[in-house]
Amino acid sequence: MTMGDLQASGHATTNFGNGFFMSGRGHNPYGTEQPDCNPTTRSSQFDFGVPARLNTWVPRYNEFLHPHGYTLDNLRAHMPFPLVIELQKLAISRDTSVLQLVRTAKLVAVKLGLTDASEWIDQELNGYDNLSNLPSYRILTGECRAFNPFNGFWMHVQFPDAQFQRICSEGRVGQSLGSMESILVGDAGHAFLNFAYEQQQILQKLFQEQTKFAIRVTKGQLEGIFDAVRNLVLDWSLRLEQAGVLGENMSFTLNEKQEAKPVSQQFFIQNAGVVGNVTDNATVTNNQTVHGSLSVDRVFDLVSQAKSALSGLPSEMAAKASEILNEIDRESHCPTPNEGKLRVALTSLRTVCEGTTGNLVASGITAAVTALLT
């Protein structure tokens, strides 16, 4: 089910915390006030973050630094941790916002040249365009509500069956982390996921009410998305460390980049869904044997309702479904309908509709066919 924007009151805040970059100009690792690092009148800066350069010019650096109370050894002692270790420190600190954590993770991913990790990170930062391929932690079970314009309350919705209720209560959250932060800092204990326009029309037609429908989710469920992202970044950084990928001095060696690729690819496929460029599309087929007699009257009802809702399907799927529905209609109107043919056609209809995840009409037809065949 494709969801629209989240709605709730509040204002977004972002805690950028403390970075782990050390400037080479005017920086004192002891925290005391320090004069400019330039001992002469001409402008000059030194980059304390490149040990190779320090090792080449050790005598000149020590001669320059000694009057200010520094040595090469204590400079190295105050250099940042390896980049992957810094990422772990940010992940376990509650003082670090998830946005800052994910941006730091992007720094690691880009430096390592990891397209799978970068794609996941970009989608978390910018939002997911394809709501049918969301990570599981972004699929929430809420409660479908209808807005009462007379008293301003969101009312409970009574569905004709439990399966349809489950379909209409599944919220797919594709918004960026930044756009959801305002909800978490607001006073409201819940938020509403808007249905797409086409889905609103279907629900209004079903309930014969010209009102607004939405899925109500709790703030705790949205916080769960942020916690899941934090945990994923931590687990990923631990996998990198186990593979010997650290990122000393804000850079990675060629060997580290080679070791990181298989580790990251496997990790994100297992934990964040299939990301990156996938040339072979995997198809999952649900095969089951069904016993019992079909109700022709129920078949009539299914065909009638499905045909009236075909406009809510993607055009290619609607064409396939329409052809199968016509076949079912013809067979069901025979003096003695062939139950085997009807079952085959109904199964084909369900297979077609299962091909599009997140579409309310497709989900409804799938549920109705499954109920009919069982």
N, C-alpha and C positions, 0 to 999 in steps of 0.2 A: 504494500500500500504506500503510495507516494504521499509524503507529508509536506506541508508548506512550512511557514515560519513559526518559530516559537514565540509565544506572547507571554509577557509577565512584566511587572513593574520593577524598577530598580535602575541603578546606574553602574556602568562597567568600570572596573578598576583593574589595573595591571601593576603588580609589584615586580619591578625589574631586578630587585635584589642587588647583590654585589657581583660584579664581573670578575673574571680571572685573568685579565690582561694587565700587564705591568708596563707602564710607560717608562721610556728611557730618559725622560727629561723632567727634572724636578721631583723625582719620586724617591722617598726615603723608606726602606723596608722596616725601619724601626718606629715609624709613625711620628717622629719629631720633625719640627720645621727644618727645612733644608734650603740652602741657597740654590740658585740655578746651577745645573751641572756644567755650565760653560765657564771654564776658568779664565777665558780671555774675552776680549771685547767682540771677537767675531762670532757669528752664529754657528753652532755646532750641536749635533745630537748624536747620542749613542743608543743603539738597540741592544738592551740587556737580554733579549729573548733569543739570541742566536749563539749558542755555546761555541760553534765552530769558529765564528768570527772572534770570540773571546780568546779561544785557544791560540789563534794565530797572532793575536796582538796582546798576549798576557803581560809582557813587561810594560808596554805603554799604558794599558788599562790600570795596572797596579800603581804605576807612578802617578797617574791622574787621580785615582780613587783614594789613595792613602791619606791625603790631607783632609778628606771629608769623613774619615773613620770607616771606610769600606775596604774589604779585600775581595778577591775573586771568589774565595770559598763562601763567604757569607752572602754574596750576591746569588750564587747558585742555590744556596740553602733556602732563599726566599723566592725562587722561581716557582711558577705554578706547577701543580701536579700534571701528569700526562693527561691529555685531553679526554680520554675515555674515563679515567678515574674522576676527573672533574665532573663529567656527566653523571657518574654514579652519586657523587656528593650532592649534586643538585636534585637528583631523583629522590633521595631519602630525606631531604630537608623540606619540612612543611613551610618554611619561610620562602621557598622558591615557588613562584607561580608556575602552573603547568605550561602556560604560553612561553615563558622564558626557557623552561626545560625543553620544550619541543623545538624552539628556535636554536638552542644549543645542539640538540640532536641533529638538526639540519646541517649545522656547521660540520659535524662529524661525518655525516652521510655524504655531503658534497666533497669534502676533502678526500674521502675514501673512494669516490666515484661510484656510489651504490645507488643505482636507479630505483630499485625496489623500495629501499628505505626512504629515499627522497620523495617518491610518489605518495607513499603513505603519509609522510610528514606534511607535504604540501596540501593534501586533502584535509588533514586535521586543521591546518592553518587557514585554508581558504574555503573549505566546505566541499562536500561530495556532490558532484553533478549526477552521477548514476546511483540513484537510491535503491536500485535492485541488487547492488553489489556492496552493501555496507558490511563492516565488521559486526560481529554478533553483539558486541557491547553497545552498539548504537541502535539496536532494535529493542524497543521497550514495550512492555505490556501495560497499557493504561486503561482508561475507562471512557467509552464514547459518551459524550454529553451533547445535549441540544440547548441552544440559548433561548430563554424565554424573554422576549422584548418587553413584556408587560411588567414583570417584577425584577428584571435584570439578573436572574439566577440561571445557572446552567443545570438543566434537569437531566435525570437519569433516562436512558433510552432502553426500551424493552424491545428486544429482537425476536423474530419468529422462531429461531432455534439457536442453540448454544454455539454451533460452529460458525455461523454467520456473525455472531457477537464477537467471537475471538478474532475473526478477520478484521472487523471494524474497530477493534481495540488495540491493534498492533501499530505502534508508532515508529516510523523510521526517521531518525534524526540525522539530517545531512548538513546541518549548519556548522559553521566554523566554531572552533573553541572560543575565539574572541567574542563572537556575537552572543554566546551563551553565558559569558561571565556576568553580565548585568543581572541575569536571572538568579544566579547563585548568591549575589551580594544583596539582592532585594529582600523585602520583608515577606513577600508572598511565599507560601509553602508549596505552591504548585504552579504549573504552567500548562498552556494549551497548545497542542499541535493542530494546525489548520489542515483540513482536507483540501486537495486540489479542486478547482472549479468543477471539473467533470464529475468528481466523486461527490461533491456537494449536491449536484443536480440529481444524481442517482439516489442518494439518501432522501432528498426532499420528495422525489417521486415515489419512493418506496413507502415513506411514512405520510405522504400527502400533507406535508407541512413546509411552508416557505420560511424556514428558519435556518440558522447557522449551526452546523455540526462540527465538533472538534474532539480530539482525544486529550483527556486530562491525565497528566503525569505529575509525579511528585518531584520536589526539588532534590530529594535524596537520589532518585533515579538519574537525574541529570548529573549530580555529583559523582555517581558511579561511572559515568563516561570519562570524567576527568581522572578519577582514580585508575581506571583501566589503562588510559594513555600513560599515566605516570608509571604504572607497573610494567607496561610493555617496554618503555624506554629503559627502565632499570634492568629488566631481564635481558634486553638486547645488548646493553653495555657489558653485562656480566658474561654473555656469550663471546663478545669481542675480546674481553680480557682473557678468557680461558683459551682463546685461539692465539693469544700472544699479540693482539692488536691493541696498542696503547696510545700512540700519538704523542711521543715525546716532543717537547718544544713546539707544540702547535702544528706538527706536520707528521705525515705517515710515510714510512718507507715503502718501496715497491713490493717487498715481501708481505708487509702488513696489508696492503691493498689487495693482494692476491688471496691472502688468507681470509679476508673479511667478506669477500663476495659470496662464496658458498654458504658461509655461516649465516649471513643476513638474508639471503634468498630463502633458505629453508625456514628460518625463524619467522619471517613475515608471511610466508604461505601458510604456516601452521597457526599463527596467532592473529593475523589481521586480514585473512582472506587472500585470494589470488590477486596479486598486484603486479604492475609492470606489464610488458607486452607478452601476451600469451597467444601463441599461434594456433594451438589445438584446443578447441572448446570442449570442455568435458560435459557430458550429458548424463544425468542420473535418471534412470527409468524405474518406475515403480510398478512391478509386476505382481499381481495377486490373483488368486482364484476366488471367484464369488459364487456363492450358492444361493438358491432361492429364486422366486418368480418375480419378474418385473411387473410393476403396476403400469398399465398402459395410460391410465388417467394421469398418473404422475409424470409420465413421459410427455404427454400433451402439455401439461403445465410448464415443464422445464423448457420445451421447445418455444412455447409462447413467450415466456419471460426472457429467455436468452436472446431471441430475435429482437425483442424490443430494446435490449440493452447493448446491441452490437456496436452502436455508435461510440460506446465508451471504450472500445478495444482499439489497439493500433490497427491501421488500415489493412496491413498484410494478414494479421491474425484474424481480423474480422471477416476477410474474404474466405479464409480456410474454414473458420467456424460456421459461416453461413452455408457453405457447401455441405458440410457434415450435418447441420441442422435440417437442411432440406431433405437429405437422405433419410434421416431419422423420422422426419415428418411423413414422408411417403410410405416408409415401412410400417409405421405405427397406425396408419389409416387403412392398411390392408385388412380384408376380412379376417385373416388369421395371421397376425404379425409373427415374423420369425424372430424369436427371442435371441437366438445366437447372433443374428445380424445386428439387432438393436444393441446388444452388449458390445459388439466390436465397434460399432459406430460411436457409442457413448464413450468407450475407452479412448477412441481416437480424438473425440472432442476434448476430453480431459487432458490428454497429452498436449494438444495444441495450446490449451489455456495455461498449462503448467509452464509453458515456455517463456512467459512474461511474469516475473516476480514483481510484486508491488502494485499491480493493477487491480483495483477493487472489483471490477466486472469479471475479470479473468478468475480471480480468487473465488468470487461468488459462484460462477459456473462450475469451477472445479469442485467446490464443496457440495453443490447440488447434485452433480453427477456421482460423486463418491457416495453420498447418502442414498442415491437411487440404486446404486449397484450393490449396496450392502444390505 
